[in-house]
Amino acid sequence: MKHSLSVLVLCGLFVSILLSTDVHAITLQQAKSTAVVGEQTNGYLGIIKPSVEVEALVKDVNSKRQQHYQRIAQKNGISTEDVAKLAAEKAIAAADKGHAYQNKQGEWQIK
């Protein structure tokens, strides 16, 4: 059950990432690779260097992530927060070298 939940969360996360990259002037990959944004411990994308287009990108990505988390949570009878927390662990572990993430103390780190 826990393994299948992890796979579902990871799939949901990557789908949301893929769906959100074509709408904005700056892509999610560009924002991540320049450490303008980073993965937070709450399962959502955080802003490190704010700008209007980065804020729009993060708002869109986080909205889609929340929708995916809610669907997975409903399907598995758990809270959205639990799904988001698990997704955060997976996203931080899967972050590429040079991408930013939040540590447990809430500080931004570069992988």
Secondary structure as a PSIPRED ss2 file (coil, helix, strand):
# PSIPRED VFORMAT (PSIPRED V4.0)

   1 M C   1.000  0.000  0.000
   2 K H   0.000  1.000  0.000
   3 H H   0.000  1.000  0.000
   4 S H   0.000  1.000  0.000
   5 L H   0.000  1.000  0.000
   6 S H   0.000  1.000  0.000
   7 V H   0.000  1.000  0.000
   8 L H   0.000  1.000  0.000
   9 V H   0.000  1.000  0.000
  10 L H   0.000  1.000  0.000
  11 C H   0.000  1.000  0.000
  12 G H   0.000  1.000  0.000
  13 L H   0.000  1.000  0.000
  14 F H   0.000  1.000  0.000
  15 V H   0.000  1.000  0.000
  16 S H   0.000  1.000  0.000
  17 I H   0.000  1.000  0.000
  18 L H   0.000  1.000  0.000
  19 L H   0.000  1.000  0.000
  20 S C   1.000  0.000  0.000
  21 T C   1.000  0.000  0.000
  22 D C   1.000  0.000  0.000
  23 V C   1.000  0.000  0.000
  24 H C   1.000  0.000  0.000
  25 A C   1.000  0.000  0.000
  26 I C   1.000  0.000  0.000
  27 T C   1.000  0.000  0.000
  28 L H   0.000  1.000  0.000
  29 Q H   0.000  1.000  0.000
  30 Q H   0.000  1.000  0.000
  31 A H   0.000  1.000  0.000
  32 K H   0.000  1.000  0.000
  33 S H   0.000  1.000  0.000
  34 T C   1.000  0.000  0.000
  35 A C   1.000  0.000  0.000
  36 V C   1.000  0.000  0.000
  37 V E   0.000  0.000  1.000
  38 G E   0.000  0.000  1.000
  39 E E   0.000  0.000  1.000
  40 Q C   1.000  0.000  0.000
  41 T C   1.000  0.000  0.000
  42 N C   1.000  0.000  0.000
  43 G C   1.000  0.000  0.000
  44 Y C   1.000  0.000  0.000
  45 L E   0.000  0.000  1.000
  46 G E   0.000  0.000  1.000
  47 I E   0.000  0.000  1.000
  48 I C   1.000  0.000  0.000
  49 K C   1.000  0.000  0.000
  50 P C   1.000  0.000  0.000
  51 S C   1.000  0.000  0.000
  52 V H   0.000  1.000  0.000
  53 E H   0.000  1.000  0.000
  54 V H   0.000  1.000  0.000
  55 E H   0.000  1.000  0.000
  56 A H   0.000  1.000  0.000
  57 L H   0.000  1.000  0.000
  58 V H   0.000  1.000  0.000
  59 K H   0.000  1.000  0.000
  60 D H   0.000  1.000  0.000
  61 V H   0.000  1.000  0.000
  62 N H   0.000  1.000  0.000
  63 S H   0.000  1.000  0.000
  64 K H   0.000  1.000  0.000
  65 R H   0.000  1.000  0.000
  66 Q H   0.000  1.000  0.000
  67 Q H   0.000  1.000  0.000
  68 H H   0.000  1.000  0.000
  69 Y H   0.000  1.000  0.000
  70 Q H   0.000  1.000  0.000
  71 R H   0.000  1.000  0.000
  72 I H   0.000  1.000  0.000
  73 A H   0.000  1.000  0.000
  74 Q H   0.000  1.000  0.000
  75 K H   0.000  1.000  0.000
  76 N H   0.000  1.000  0.000
  77 G C   1.000  0.000  0.000
  78 I C   1.000  0.000  0.000
  79 S C   1.000  0.000  0.000
  80 T H   0.000  1.000  0.000
  81 E H   0.000  1.000  0.000
  82 D H   0.000  1.000  0.000
  83 V H   0.000  1.000  0.000
  84 A H   0.000  1.000  0.000
  85 K H   0.000  1.000  0.000
  86 L H   0.000  1.000  0.000
  87 A H   0.000  1.000  0.000
  88 A H   0.000  1.000  0.000
  89 E H   0.000  1.000  0.000
  90 K H   0.000  1.000  0.000
  91 A H   0.000  1.000  0.000
  92 I H   0.000  1.000  0.000
  93 A H   0.000  1.000  0.000
  94 A H   0.000  1.000  0.000
  95 A C   1.000  0.000  0.000
  96 D C   1.000  0.000  0.000
  97 K C   1.000  0.000  0.000
  98 G C   1.000  0.000  0.000
  99 H C   1.000  0.000  0.000
 100 A E   0.000  0.000  1.000
 101 Y E   0.000  0.000  1.000
 102 Q E   0.000  0.000  1.000
 103 N C   1.000  0.000  0.000
 104 K C   1.000  0.000  0.000
 105 Q C   1.000  0.000  0.000
 106 G C   1.000  0.000  0.000
 107 E C   1.000  0.000  0.000
 108 W E   0.000  0.000  1.000
 109 Q E   0.000  0.000  1.000
 110 I E   0.000  0.000  1.000
 111 K C   1.000  0.000  0.000
